Every structure is written in C-alpha cells, then in structure tokens.
Amino acid sequence: MAFADTFKALSDPARREILQLLKNGRMSAGEIGSHFHMTGATVSYHLKILKKADLIWETKEKNFIYYDLNTSVVEELLLWLKDLKGDESHDEKI
C-alpha cells in the first residue's frame, strides 16, 4: 500500500464523505454525486483519487459503474497506525 496516496485521498473532506457513503454498500457515481453540490467531473476526480489509493473498487455492469469500499486497505492502515502508537500495555507501565 502506498501510504502517500492513502493519506492524500483521506485529506479531503469530500472524499472522506464518499467513503462514509460507501460503508453502507455499493453506489453508482450518480448516486454518490446526488449527495454533493459539485459537478459530475468533480465527483469523478474524487473517485479517481480514491481508486488510486485503493480505498474503493469499481465494478462495471452494463452502462453503470458501481463503487465499493475496499475495507482491506482501511484495515491495513488501522494496523499500521496501531503499531505506530505502540503497545498499550507497555505504555501503561511507563
């Protein structure tokens, strides 16, 4: 995982909101865009950044593209952050 891409993707509030929407299940770009006051091109840009960071996946079905949350990258990031924080039991002894 490229942490730089992940943190860049997570740095924008609109992209974080897209991830929040996708935690409830897959959505099309149009469905995602209906939650924002931005152009379709801007929504596509945000989706591209999230895809580059592997935070979302896309599935093409006929004339639609659906997006899903990639929880494995989120889990990997959480494990890294937990490791960075250190062992809590060790911290309590100090």
C-alpha positions as semicolon CSV with decimal commas, in nm:
position;residue;x (nm);y (nm);z (nm)
1;M;0,000;0,000;0,000
2;A;0,125;0,348;-0,082
3;F;0,057;0,548;0,232
4;A;0,118;0,876;0,046
5;D;-0,175;0,804;-0,187
6;T;-0,391;0,690;0,102
7;F;-0,327;0,998;0,314
8;K;-0,372;1,227;0,012
9;A;-0,709;1,063;-0,054
10;L;-0,815;1,093;0,309
11;S;-0,705;1,457;0,334
12;D;-1,013;1,586;0,151
13;P;-1,347;1,609;0,338
14;A;-1,550;1,527;0,024
15;R;-1,352;1,205;-0,026
16;R;-1,398;1,111;0,338
17;E;-1,772;1,167;0,296
18;I;-1,774;0,942;-0,014
19;L;-1,612;0,668;0,195
20;Q;-1,879;0,719;0,462
21;L;-2,150;0,677;0,197
22;L;-1,989;0,361;0,061
23;K;-1,966;0,192;0,400
24;N;-2,341;0,131;0,363
25;G;-2,294;-0,053;0,033
26;R;-2,209;-0,001;-0,330
27;M;-2,326;0,305;-0,519
28;S;-2,307;0,442;-0,871
29;A;-2,128;0,769;-0,945
30;G;-2,466;0,935;-0,995
31;E;-2,589;0,816;-0,656
32;I;-2,270;0,942;-0,492
33;G;-2,291;1,274;-0,676
34;S;-2,650;1,330;-0,560
35;H;-2,516;1,382;-0,206
36;F;-2,292;1,674;-0,308
37;H;-2,317;2,016;-0,467
38;M;-2,045;1,956;-0,725
39;T;-2,021;1,873;-1,093
40;G;-2,005;1,518;-1,223
41;A;-1,648;1,585;-1,334
42;T;-1,552;1,681;-0,979
43;V;-1,714;1,366;-0,838
44;S;-1,522;1,162;-1,097
45;Y;-1,198;1,333;-0,993
46;H;-1,256;1,240;-0,627
47;L;-1,342;0,883;-0,723
48;K;-1,021;0,862;-0,928
49;I;-0,812;0,971;-0,628
50;L;-0,987;0,715;-0,405
51;K;-0,931;0,440;-0,664
52;K;-0,562;0,530;-0,697
53;A;-0,529;0,488;-0,320
54;D;-0,713;0,152;-0,344
55;L;-0,971;0,277;-0,096
56;I;-1,254;0,194;-0,337
57;W;-1,316;-0,058;-0,615
58;E;-1,521;-0,016;-0,926
59;T;-1,739;-0,275;-1,096
60;K;-1,884;-0,219;-1,442
61;E;-2,232;-0,356;-1,507
62;K;-2,388;-0,275;-1,845
63;N;-2,399;0,107;-1,866
64;F;-2,320;0,170;-1,499
65;I;-2,010;0,174;-1,282
66;Y;-2,058;0,090;-0,917
67;Y;-1,817;0,174;-0,639
68;D;-1,747;-0,027;-0,323
69;L;-1,537;0,044;-0,015
70;N;-1,214;-0,157;-0,002
71;T;-1,204;-0,242;0,366
72;S;-0,877;-0,436;0,341
73;V;-0,683;-0,112;0,282
74;V;-0,864;0,052;0,573
75;E;-0,774;-0,245;0,796
76;E;-0,410;-0,230;0,685
77;L;-0,398;0,142;0,763
78;L;-0,552;0,084;1,107
79;L;-0,297;-0,190;1,183
80;W;-0,013;0,041;1,081
81;L;-0,148;0,323;1,300
82;K;-0,192;0,086;1,594
83;D;0,166;-0,033;1,550
84;L;0,286;0,328;1,528
85;K;0,105;0,406;1,851
86;G;0,284;0,119;2,022
87;D;0,183;-0,146;2,270
88;E;-0,072;0,000;2,512
89;S;0,025;-0,238;2,791
90;H;0,387;-0,115;2,755
91;D;0,273;0,247;2,768
92;E;0,081;0,188;3,093
93;K;0,396;0,055;3,268
94;I;0,596;0,368;3,194
